[in-house]
């Protein structure tokens, strides 16, 4: 379902790449999300609608990393780590990202 916040965050993750973000690329036409929606908008919507999901904050950190805003990226990864319900994969990857960004 295209309205599912986790789907939106993962769709945002799918369009994150250094070249696509720098060009402000839109979501591909065949994607079931409204054309012209940015990765950042999808991920921010997911974090607003489901603030208890660490996955969305981890993905938002990945977005900021791709935008070369490491302070914002680290903040989001730390938020994801601080959530008691964060899945093990999120904790592990966020720790790795934080370690590599120091």
Steps between C-alpha positions, in 0.01 A plus 500: 500500500654828388359681807690276743767715670758221504440443128553872447825499697631199311397659170696805609797276574470343155539834325794612713824516308751779487433580136120475524481721808730763357274517195194505730363204307136413537364159588486283185167505314427131554527539877156509671589830669397833352744610231722789599516398866852534632676238706525748786125570494418128506733430790395804703136398456584153627680636808208734576234230459687226685741661747541165677665333198878518521524382140368830367752701703783275383394559139478875565858485625597326176333778304694769686821302453439496123440876517839528679340642816677276748382687811136441403576140401664424833209658686251272323710187550529584871123546520451159339744342748326659797165340417434201723312316225769544232559173316842341533586573136429871551715510814784318329498713184457826689799413720707425191394826334584697814838328535587568138397866518727599787 
